[in-house]
Amino acid sequence: MYPEIEPYERGMLDVGDGHQVYWEVCGNPDGKPAVVLHGGPGSGCSPNQRRYFDPAAYRIVLFDQRGCGRSTPHASTPVVDLSTNTTDHLIADLELLRTTLGIDRWLVFAASWGSVLGLVYAVRHPGRVSAMVHAGVATGQHAETELLVNGLGPMFPEAHARFREAAGNPAGSLTAAYRELLTDPDPAVHQAAADAWCAWEDALVPLSPDNSRFDPPWYRLAFARLVAHYWSQGSFLPDDYVYDNGDRLTGIPGVVVQGELDLSNLIGTPWLLAKAWPEAELVMIRDTAHGGSASMSAARVAATDRFR
């Protein structure tokens, strides 16, 4: 990865609905524009994400999606309204940020939930995307979130039992039950639910090199609230939306970097995406799960180097 760098420009973008979205730009002001879409939803951008790009070649844009990172209002506030935090809102924010910065087309660099957002953005605005680099890919398919919430329970039975018990072993949707607990105004209720949700997320990535990815408690709360909010609503997308609109990706070059041990592979996500998007090259990384690895980072850098 490239050395650490600092932004040369940053700000807060008024995107409406009372939301202010944090953004920053680093690298070469005259370089090829690229935008980083972080995971979660709700993880926020990080300084390390700047290092996937040659700073002499790229104008690198990072931003915190609604409700997380340095954007306001933050989803960790005791009482939160998430009604204006949807996939459509995030796509509109992305377009507003692009026009505000005077960018015509940009490379979309994304991972996990960010891939959902990036793929939907490309489907809706293909003329604004010069190329895409995805890792730990997801498409927003309902089967993907069902796998993560329930389908992997038999692989991690003790952790899943604790996950269900913390939600009261609901007869209906587990995600919907957590959404109710996470938005309960009682701090004891919503923080306990956030801790339980993030403990299950940790169980799903046993090879993750970062054992503190959900610290501190307020971060766990915002992250869990946003993930449960989106997943309980099917990511606010029709099922198979990306696959059904794969023709809209025609002409966009790209690379999909995927760990061989990523559990989303169990339903074929990277291969289904490669079939729907023929211009994409699928690069599989050995001994790597959803948490990433040095080999995966190197492959992502190689991809951005290719497109610079």
N, C-alpha and C positions, 0 to 999 in steps of 0.2 A: 504494500500500500504506500501511497505517497506521504510525505512528511505532513505533520500537523500545520494547519494554516488558520488564520483568523479572517472573519468577514471584513470587507472594506465598506459595506453598506448594510444597514438593517433598519427595520421599522415595524410599525403596527398598521395593518390594513383593515379599514372599516368595511366589513363585508355585509353589513346589514343585520337585522334581527337582534341588535345589541351586541354582536360579536366583533371582537378585534383579533385578527390573526397575525401572529408573529412571523416575520420573514427575514431572511438574511441572504446576502450574495457574497461569494468569495471567488478567488481565482483570477482570471484575466478578464477585465471589463470588456475587452473586444473579442473574447473567445467564443467558442461554440456554446450556445445556451443549453443547459441541462437542469432538470428539476428532480429533486429527491422526494419520493413519497414514502413516508415512514409507515411502520407496521402498527399493529394493534387490532382495531382502531384505538388510539389513545396513548401510544407510546411516546410520541413527540420525536422531533429530530435531535440529532446528537453530533458533537464535533467530529466523531470518528467517521461519520458518513461523508464528510468533506474529502476524505482521504482516498476515495475510490476513483478520483479524477486527476488527470494531469493538470495542475493549476496553471500551467503556461498555455494550455490549449482550451480550457473550458471556463465559461462563466457559469458558476455553480449556484443554483438557487435552492435553498432549503426553507421549509416552513413547518410550523406546528398546526395541524388540523384543528378544527373547532373543538374547544373544551379541554385541550391538553397542552403540555409543554408550557410555553410562555403566553399562549393565547388566552383571552378572557371572554366571558366568564369561564372559570375553570370547573371541570366536572367533579372536582373534589369538594366543592362548597357543600355545606350541610344539607341544604335543600337545592335541588337542581332541576331545571327545565330543559329537557332534551328534545323538545318538539321541533326545534329548528336546527337539529343536527342529524342530517340524513345524507345519503349518498348524493342525491341531487344537489343539496346545499354545498357539499364539498367539491363537486365538479364545477359548480358556479364560482366558488371561491378560487379554484385553480385558474379558471379563465380570467377572472378579474385580476388576479396576481400577474398573469402573463401580460395582459394589456397594460396594466399599471407600470410594469417594468419595460415596456416597449419591445417585447420579444415577439417575433413572428412565428417561429417554430422552435421546439426544443426537444432534446432527448429526454425520455421519461425513464428514470431509474427507480426501481421499486422492489419491495420484498414483502411477502406474506400478505397482510391486509392491503398494504400499499399496492400490491399487484392487482388486487381487485379494482381499486380506485384507478390505477393507471390503465388497465385494460378497458374499463368502462369509458374513461376519458378518451382513449384512442378510438373506440367505437363511435363515440358521439362527435369527436373533433379530429378525424384522421389527418386533415390538412395541417394541423398544428403540431404534429408529432414527426420528428425527423428520424427517430429510431427508438427502440426500447431495450432495456436490460432488466430482466426480472430474476429474482432468486427466492427460494422457498415459496414457490408460486401458489397462489390461490385465485379462483375465478369468481367467487361469490355463489357458486352452486350450493343449493341447500344441503345436498348430500355431504359436502365438505364440513359444514358446521355440525351436522348430525353425527358425523364420524367423531369429531373432536369432543362433543358433549356426552354422547352415549356409546357410540360404536366401539371406542377403544377401552371401554370399561373392562371387558374380559382380559385385556392385556395388563391392566393395572388395577386388579380387583379391590385391593385394600384402599388405595387412594380414591377410587371411584365410589366406594361405599361411604367414605368420609365426605366426599363431595355431595353425594345425595343426602346424607344425614344432615348436613349443615343447612340444606334447603327444606328440611322437614319431610324427606322422601315423598315428594309430590306424585300424585297419580298422573297428572298431566305433564305439560312441557317443563322440563327442568330449567331451561333458559328463562322462560317466562317467570317461573318461581323466583329465580335469582334476581331478575329485573325488579320485581316487587320489593324484595328485601334490600336491594342495593339503593333504591330510591326512598326507602323508609326514612322519615326525618330523625329517628332516634339514632344517634351516633353508635350506640352499642350494637344495634341491629345491622346498620349498613356496613360498619367496619368489619364485623365478624363475617358477613357475607363476602366482602371483598377479600379478606384473608383466605377464606375457604376457596374462592374462585381461583385466586392466584396460586394457591397450593396445588390445585389440580392442573393448572397450566404448567407449573414446574414439573409435575409428574409426567407430562406428555413429552418433555424434552430432556430425557435423562442424561444425554451426552452434552448438554449445554455447558460451555466453559465459564459462564457467568452465573454464579449462584446467588447474586444479589440483584437480579434484573428487575425485581418488583419492590425494591426498597426506595423510599420510606413508605409508611402506611398511607399517606395522602395520595401517593402515586398509585398504590394498589387500588385505592377506592376509585380514582378517576378512570384507571385502565379497565377495571372490572365493570364499572357502570357503562362505559362506552361499548365494550365488547358485547355485554349482555343486551344492551339496547339495540345494537345492529343485528346481532345474530337472532334475537327473538323476532325481528321483523324481516328475516330473510335478506339481510343487507339492503333492504328497500329496493330489491331487484326481482324481476321475473326469474323463475328458475331457468338455468341454462342460458342466461342472457348473453354472455360472452360467446359461447359456442354457437348459438343461433344467429349471431351477428358477426361471425368470423370473417365474412366477406368484406366487412368494413376495414379489416386490418390489412387487406391486400395492398402490397406496395410499401409497407412499413417494415424495414429490416429490424431484426432483433436477435437477442440471445436470452435463453432461459437457462439459468444455472440452478441445478437441483441436487440435493444430497440424496444418495442412494438409500439412506436410512430415514429419510423424512417420512413420517407416518401418513401424510396425505397421499403418498404414492399408492397406498392400499386401494384407493378408488381410481387410480390412473390419471390424476389431475395433470401432471406435466405432459404426458403423452396425448391426452385428449386436447390439450391446448396446442401442442405442436401440430396435430392433425387439422385443427380449425384455423391455424395461422401458419401456412406453409413457409413463409419467409423467415420464420424463426429457427435458429439452430438450438437444439437441446443439448446441453452439456451436463452430464451426470458426474458427480463427485463422490468418490468412494469414501467409506467410513465417516460420512457426514450426515447429521440429522438436521432438523429444522433450526437448531441453534447456531448452525454455521461452523466453519473451521477456517484455518489458515489457507487450505487449498481452495475452499470456496471463495474466500476473499481475493485470492490471486486470480481466479477465473473471472470474477466480476471486474477486476481492474483490467484484465486482458480484453474484456469486452468493451469497456469504455475507451481503452487505447485504440481498439479497432475502428471505432466510430469517430475519433477525434479529427 
